[in-house]
Amino acid sequence: MADISVRFQPTPNPNAGKFTVNRPVLEGPASKSFYSADQAASEPVASALFSVAGVAELFMVDDFITVTKQPDAAWDRLVPEVISAIERSMT
């Protein structure tokens, strides 16, 4: 399988960022939202993302994840940590 590639894009919401992956992050056409680490416990990628300090909510569908950060978290610190968590959890 090819290496995982993750690309970050800002969104109009300064507290949300879109992380596009070069493969599906979920099986099937449905989307999933997670609002806590407990909700995400059965989904490996979501669980890994909630281990990153500053992650508040997740929306996952097809080949992207929208990460909503806590207002006091900084994207310049979060982006590399989120990308690393996605890569680790999908290998």
C-alpha positions in Angstrom: 0.0 0.0 0.0 1.2 3.5 -0.8 2.5 5.8 1.9 0.0 7.9 3.7 -0.2 11.5 2.6 -2.0 14.1 4.7 -2.7 17.7 3.6 -3.9 20.5 5.9 -6.3 23.3 4.7 -7.6 26.1 6.8 -11.4 26.6 6.8 -13.5 29.7 7.3 -13.9 28.7 10.9 -10.6 29.7 12.6 -11.0 26.8 15.1 -11.5 24.1 12.4 -9.1 22.7 9.9 -9.5 20.1 7.2 -7.0 17.3 6.9 -7.3 15.4 3.5 -5.8 11.9 3.4 -4.8 10.0 0.2 -7.0 7.1 1.3 -10.4 6.6 3.0 -10.4 7.4 6.7 -13.8 5.6 7.1 -15.3 2.6 5.4 -18.6 3.3 3.5 -20.4 6.5 2.6 -21.5 7.6 6.1 -19.9 10.3 8.1 -19.1 10.2 11.8 -18.7 13.0 14.4 -16.9 12.6 17.7 -17.2 15.0 20.6 -15.0 13.2 23.1 -12.2 10.6 23.5 -14.8 8.2 25.0 -17.0 8.4 21.8 -13.9 7.9 19.7 -12.5 4.9 21.6 -13.7 2.3 19.0 -12.3 4.2 15.9 -8.5 4.0 15.8 -7.9 7.3 13.8 -10.4 9.3 16.0 -8.9 7.8 19.2 -5.4 8.8 18.1 -6.5 12.3 17.3 -8.1 12.8 20.7 -4.7 12.0 22.3 -3.4 15.3 20.7 -3.8 18.1 23.3 -6.1 20.8 22.0 -8.4 18.6 19.8 -12.0 19.3 20.7 -14.2 17.6 18.0 -13.8 15.6 14.9 -15.9 15.1 11.7 -14.8 12.2 9.5 -16.1 11.3 6.0 -14.6 9.6 3.0 -11.0 10.9 2.7 -10.9 13.8 5.1 -11.2 14.8 8.7 -12.3 18.1 10.0 -10.6 18.8 13.4 -12.1 21.4 15.6 -9.5 22.7 18.1 -10.0 24.2 21.5 -9.9 28.0 21.2 -6.6 28.4 23.1 -4.8 25.8 20.9 -2.5 27.0 18.1 -2.6 25.5 14.6 1.2 25.8 14.2 1.6 23.3 17.0 -1.5 21.2 16.2 -1.0 20.6 12.5 2.2 18.5 12.7 0.8 16.6 15.7 -2.5 15.8 14.0 -0.8 14.7 10.8 1.5 12.5 12.8 -1.4 10.9 14.7 -3.3 10.3 11.4 -0.2 8.7 9.8 0.5 6.5 12.9 -3.1 5.3 13.2 -3.5 4.4 9.5 -0.4 2.2 9.1 
